[in-house]
Amino acid sequence: MAIGHAFIELESVDSTNNYAMAQAAAGSAPHGTLFFAYDQWAGKGQRGRSWTSTPGQNIVLSAVLEPVVLQPSQAFSLSVCVALACHDFFSCLAGAEATSIKWPNDLYWNDRKAGGILIENHFQGDRWPLAIVGMGININQVEFPETAKNPVSLRQITGRSWSAVELARELGEHLDRRYSALTGGGMASSGSAIAAAAVDQLEEYQNKLYKRGRTVRLKKDSAVFETTVEGVTPQGQLLTRDVLERRFSFGEVEWII
């Protein structure tokens, strides 16, 4: 089934990811179901952080995926796929040159954060029966909490208001296209075909990578240092170079912007 075949609108929920996970576990939300919330009062970000959103103003969306044709070792390939879908969506409205993907999971417009992704995977040995893909993108919000780091919304960029729910449906269509390209459209694709598609999408991800080829400031533990972004490995590590060639795993470093 296509992603977006079912589009469920929720007036208020703690977290669309939590709700989607519960519905999927209960057998009430098959592959491709999308959950959109007008109000999410306990949204989750990466590494236990919260994701705040003014009610009714932004895209707060979770997709139920059953990536059974993928291997758990290909988890970063799904992350790449989702990031490309979010980039496809946002760049169409805000401009491709200014839109980028900041490793590992943020959508950026110039040097400001427009959105984020949180994927929660459920593995069973070497099987991957369920993934809940959470996507939060700033659409109409113009005032943000002081704790938000360099945020920006589509309204601030374009000077006009948008229908968040209609744009959420469009985002679902972009995700469906990218996911179909990765998995062969749900058909019984060979492992080699999926691997080749993953390589192609990773190359696109690299080309859209925030600050690639440029010197950035990163913080590891208490040390701040400058290094040049070179790319990302197929396993999802950030590659940089200064006096040394470095590899950083998710959560190991913090960007200083």
C-alpha positions as CSV (number, residue, x, y, z in Angstrom):
1,M,0.0,0.0,0.0
2,A,1.1,3.5,-0.8
3,I,2.3,5.8,2.1
4,G,-0.6,8.1,2.7
5,H,-3.4,5.6,1.7
6,A,-4.8,6.4,5.1
7,F,-4.4,9.9,6.5
8,I,-5.6,10.3,10.1
9,E,-6.0,13.8,11.6
10,L,-5.7,14.0,15.4
11,E,-6.9,17.1,17.3
12,S,-4.6,16.6,20.2
13,V,-2.1,13.9,21.2
14,D,1.0,13.6,23.4
15,S,3.2,12.4,20.5
16,T,2.2,11.2,17.0
17,N,5.1,8.7,17.2
18,N,3.7,7.2,20.4
19,Y,0.1,7.2,19.0
20,A,1.3,5.6,15.7
21,M,3.3,3.0,17.5
22,A,0.3,2.0,19.7
23,Q,-2.0,1.8,16.7
24,A,0.5,-0.3,14.7
25,A,1.0,-2.6,17.7
26,A,-2.8,-3.1,18.0
27,G,-3.0,-4.0,14.3
28,S,-5.0,-0.8,13.5
29,A,-2.5,1.0,11.4
30,P,-1.0,-0.9,8.5
31,H,2.0,0.1,6.4
32,G,1.6,3.6,4.9
33,T,-0.7,5.0,7.5
34,L,-0.1,8.7,8.3
35,F,-1.0,10.4,11.5
36,F,-1.2,14.2,11.6
37,A,-1.7,16.2,14.8
38,Y,-3.0,19.7,15.1
39,D,-1.7,19.8,18.7
40,Q,1.2,17.7,20.0
41,W,1.9,18.5,23.6
42,A,4.7,16.0,24.4
43,G,6.6,15.8,21.1
44,K,9.8,13.9,21.0
45,G,13.1,14.9,19.4
46,Q,16.4,13.0,19.2
47,R,18.3,11.9,22.3
48,G,15.4,12.5,24.6
49,R,14.9,16.1,23.6
50,S,11.4,17.6,23.2
51,W,9.9,19.0,20.0
52,T,7.7,22.0,20.6
53,S,5.1,23.2,18.1
54,T,2.4,25.9,18.3
55,P,-0.9,24.1,17.9
56,G,-2.2,24.1,14.3
57,Q,0.8,25.9,12.9
58,N,3.2,23.2,11.7
59,I,3.5,19.7,10.2
60,V,3.5,17.2,13.0
61,L,3.4,13.9,11.1
62,S,4.2,10.2,11.8
63,A,4.2,7.4,9.2
64,V,3.9,3.7,9.9
65,L,6.3,1.7,7.8
66,E,6.8,-2.0,7.6
67,P,10.3,-2.2,6.0
68,V,10.4,-6.0,5.9
69,V,12.4,-6.0,2.6
70,L,15.2,-4.1,4.4
71,Q,17.7,-5.5,6.8
72,P,18.3,-4.0,10.3
73,S,21.8,-3.2,9.1
74,Q,20.3,-0.8,6.5
75,A,18.7,1.4,9.1
76,F,20.6,4.5,8.0
77,S,19.4,3.9,4.4
78,L,15.8,4.5,5.7
79,S,17.0,7.7,7.5
80,V,18.6,8.9,4.2
81,C,15.4,8.1,2.4
82,V,13.2,10.1,4.8
83,A,15.7,13.0,4.9
84,L,15.6,13.2,1.1
85,A,11.8,13.2,1.1
86,C,11.7,16.1,3.5
87,H,14.3,17.9,1.4
88,D,12.3,17.3,-1.7
89,F,9.2,18.7,-0.1
90,F,10.7,21.8,1.5
91,S,13.0,22.8,-1.3
92,C,10.1,23.0,-3.7
93,L,8.6,25.7,-1.5
94,A,11.6,27.4,0.0
95,G,14.3,27.0,-2.7
96,A,16.7,24.2,-3.5
97,E,19.9,26.2,-3.1
98,A,19.1,27.3,0.5
99,T,17.7,23.9,1.6
100,S,20.0,21.2,3.0
101,I,20.2,18.2,5.3
102,K,22.2,18.7,8.4
103,W,23.6,15.4,9.7
104,P,22.1,13.3,11.0
105,N,18.4,14.3,11.0
106,D,17.7,18.0,10.5
107,L,16.2,20.0,7.7
108,Y,18.0,23.3,7.2
109,W,17.3,26.5,5.3
110,N,20.6,28.4,5.1
111,D,21.9,28.2,8.7
112,R,18.5,27.8,10.4
113,K,16.5,24.7,11.4
114,A,13.3,24.2,9.5
115,G,12.5,20.7,10.7
116,G,13.6,17.4,12.2
117,I,13.2,13.7,11.9
118,L,12.8,11.0,14.5
119,I,12.7,7.3,13.4
120,E,11.8,4.7,16.0
121,N,12.6,1.2,14.8
122,H,11.4,-2.2,16.0
123,F,13.6,-5.1,15.2
124,Q,13.1,-8.8,15.6
125,G,16.4,-10.5,15.2
126,D,17.4,-10.0,11.6
127,R,13.8,-8.9,10.7
128,W,12.6,-5.3,10.5
129,P,8.8,-5.4,10.8
130,L,8.1,-1.9,12.0
131,A,9.4,1.7,11.8
132,I,7.6,4.8,13.0
133,V,8.9,7.8,11.1
134,G,8.2,11.1,12.8
135,M,8.6,14.4,10.8
136,G,8.2,17.9,12.3
137,I,8.5,20.8,9.9
138,N,7.9,24.5,10.8
139,I,5.2,25.9,8.5
140,N,3.4,29.0,9.9
141,Q,5.0,29.5,13.4
142,V,6.8,32.9,13.7
143,E,7.5,32.9,17.5
144,F,9.6,30.2,19.0
145,P,10.7,29.4,22.5
146,E,14.1,30.7,23.6
147,T,15.3,27.1,23.9
148,A,14.8,26.6,20.2
149,K,18.1,26.8,18.3
150,N,18.1,29.0,15.2
151,P,14.6,28.0,14.0
152,V,12.9,29.2,10.8
153,S,9.5,28.5,9.3
154,L,8.1,28.4,5.8
155,R,6.0,31.5,6.5
156,Q,9.1,33.4,7.6
157,I,10.9,32.4,4.4
158,T,8.0,33.0,1.9
159,G,6.0,35.8,3.7
160,R,2.7,33.9,3.3
161,S,0.6,31.4,5.3
162,W,0.1,27.8,4.3
163,S,-2.3,24.9,5.2
164,A,-0.2,22.7,7.4
165,V,-2.5,19.7,6.9
166,E,-2.5,20.0,3.1
167,L,1.3,20.3,3.1
168,A,1.5,17.2,5.3
169,R,-0.3,15.2,2.7
170,E,2.2,16.5,0.1
171,L,5.0,15.4,2.4
172,G,3.5,12.0,2.5
173,E,3.5,11.8,-1.3
174,H,7.2,12.7,-1.4
175,L,8.0,10.1,1.2
176,D,6.0,7.5,-0.8
177,R,8.1,8.2,-3.9
178,R,11.4,8.0,-2.1
179,Y,10.5,4.9,-0.2
180,S,9.3,3.2,-3.3
181,A,12.5,4.1,-5.1
182,L,14.5,2.5,-2.2
183,T,12.4,-0.7,-1.8
184,G,11.3,-1.3,-5.4
185,G,7.7,-0.2,-4.8
186,G,6.9,-2.9,-2.3
187,M,7.6,-5.6,-4.9
188,A,9.8,-8.6,-4.2
189,S,13.0,-6.6,-5.0
190,S,16.3,-8.4,-4.8
191,G,18.8,-7.5,-2.1
192,S,21.2,-6.2,-4.8
193,A,18.6,-3.9,-6.3
194,I,17.8,-2.4,-2.9
195,A,21.5,-2.0,-2.1
196,A,22.0,-0.2,-5.4
197,A,19.1,2.1,-4.7
198,A,20.5,2.8,-1.2
199,V,23.8,3.8,-2.8
200,D,22.1,6.2,-5.2
201,Q,20.1,7.8,-2.4
202,L,23.2,8.2,-0.2
203,E,24.9,10.0,-3.1
204,E,22.0,12.4,-3.3
205,Y,22.1,12.8,0.5
206,Q,25.8,13.7,0.3
207,N,25.1,16.3,-2.4
208,K,22.5,17.9,-0.2
209,L,24.6,17.7,3.0
210,Y,24.8,20.9,5.1
211,K,28.3,22.5,5.0
212,R,29.8,19.7,2.9
213,G,33.3,20.8,1.8
214,R,33.3,23.6,4.3
215,T,35.0,24.1,7.7
216,V,32.6,23.9,10.7
217,R,32.9,24.1,14.5
218,L,32.0,20.9,16.4
219,K,32.0,20.2,20.1
220,K,33.0,16.8,21.5
221,D,32.7,16.5,25.3
222,S,34.1,19.9,26.4
223,A,36.4,20.5,23.4
224,V,35.4,22.7,20.5
225,F,37.4,22.3,17.3
226,E,37.3,23.2,13.6
227,T,37.1,20.5,10.9
228,T,36.0,20.2,7.3
229,V,32.9,18.2,6.5
230,E,33.6,15.5,3.9
231,G,30.5,13.3,3.9
232,V,28.7,10.5,5.6
233,T,29.5,6.8,5.6
234,P,26.8,4.2,4.6
235,Q,26.5,3.3,8.3
236,G,25.7,7.0,9.1
237,Q,28.9,8.3,10.6
238,L,30.0,11.8,9.8
239,L,33.3,12.1,8.0
240,T,35.5,15.2,8.6
241,R,39.1,16.1,8.0
242,D,41.5,18.5,9.6
243,V,45.0,17.4,10.7
244,L,43.3,14.0,11.1
245,E,40.5,12.1,9.2
246,R,37.7,11.7,11.7
247,R,34.5,9.7,12.0
248,F,31.8,10.6,14.4
249,S,28.8,8.5,15.4
250,F,25.4,9.9,16.1
251,G,25.3,11.8,19.3
252,E,29.1,12.0,19.6
253,V,29.4,15.6,18.6
254,E,27.4,18.8,18.7
255,W,27.3,21.5,16.0
256,I,28.3,25.0,17.0
257,I,26.4,27.3,14.7
